[in-house]
Amino acid sequence: GASSIVAFDATAGEAPMVEALSEDYPDLWPSKPPPAPSKVREAAIRRALGACDRVDDDTVAAVLGDLPALSDNEAKRLLAAALAALANVKVQGRRSRETGKASDRTLRVTASSGGLAPGAVVKALKALGSGKLGRVRVVDEGSAAFVEVPAKRAAKV
């Protein structure tokens, strides 16, 4: 069978459209949450390190000769900055993985026995002081759910 990957920008409000498509076509469009920002950063840094591996030794020696003397901390900071620049990594802060809103956080609720239902998730989180909740999206055949919680209350739950 053929496979395809659909990329979308949750910060541009595309998450609800993708969610609706996955509900309308569950067999054709399996629901899979976007990767965590840390995973995206790790992958970008791995690609940057791969690019660094392709630089020949003579070029590295020439650049090293042009660098000023640096302490270990300065060298580590410079290396991290160079990798971040090469990987085009920017820290945007924590935000919702579903909508991209900085005012929300996406929580993952799990149940080893499965059988999670949106109502049960809402009831449990409200009991913990979650306040207003976004839409609950049950995944993995009822063994997990994603829900949006106001950032101020996310630490409580």
Secondary structure, DSSP 4 states (H G I P E B T S, - for coil): ---------GGGT-HHHHHHHHHH-TTTS---PPPPHHHHHHHHHHHHHHHHHTS-HHHHHHHHHHSPP--HHHHHHHHHHHHHHHHT-----S--TTT--TTEEEEEEE-TT----HHHHHHHHHHTT--S---EEEEGGGTEEEEEEEHHHHTT-
